[in-house]
């Protein structure tokens, strides 16, 4: 496939906003300038307050994860617990009871911040993301298989708290899985149609950052090779086709067609792998990310994916890049049917309510981190407006 260079400076993209847009009025058949149209402003119907994660823990003392964590913490005050003051032992407690897939999973991030600071941090099992608390109420629980009932490091949610019912796309934000069989159990259970990965099978997009973030813990990524077949509780999962979409000298999109079958039951999925999105960054360019969105939209159309089919997204931990991709996708679904009725030289997006939903449903600091938040939100807003400007001109 022909390669094209899409790495365009952001100021050139934004410069295009200033040129007038002309269109033909459908009823009158006369040319009308963009000045007679209203700006395109993507916004939510309402807003919500930020999630209080400490309060969430205190209000759900009987949740299985909180009960195990509380029991562990209570031992700190007794001689019995003198040797279990580490986060490693806490994680092992939860994992040994079959509640968490791995001692390095974010499932274990259910300790209040004040308690976390008092724990001794041990490698290789320190808490992911420096102990930021997660939303444990919407963690995905396996419905089938030997590990039925186990929590995965995957949060399932939508934006219905800030949007009308017409925008109820389901999302699953997941860490790179420790067990590919558990991952595909989830995919089968929830009837997902499209999987998006922002970490490659060789971790070449992160130049060593990924192993560092996971503290050397083994991760079995779920990327299957061409013609590879795995058995998941009687379901056959097979990659039947691979194709590459070249976006530039350093950015590609790999699209894999998967077939899941069991007896007469058979369906196709697409696994879209976006390469070279550096961890902690906003991506290689607005045009490359817009191309990723268009690829997802194309797959949704081909597969007939509906809002009830969760879009499953992962990066390394499923916080930063995953949250940004979900933000991009949700904004694209908020576009009006006929964008030509709007002045496309004036595009603005209100991302704050969406960011609040993402953080509340995944973890503290998702997706932009906990430092310099105003600056990061401003940069992210500019990027989203650039991406939308590219989408509406397709």
PyMOL commands that set and color helices and strands:
alter all, ss='L'
color gray80, all
select helices_A, chain A and resi 10-18+34-36+53-59+64-77+79-81+87-96+106-108+113-117+128-131+180-190+209-213+286-303+320-333+339-341+352-361+373-392
alter helices_A, ss='H'
color red, helices_A
select strands_A, chain A and resi 22-24+31-33+38-42+139-141+151-157+171-174+194-197+229-232+235-246+252-262+265-274+311-314+342-349
alter strands_A, ss='S'
color yellow, strands_A
deselect
rebuild
show_as cartoon
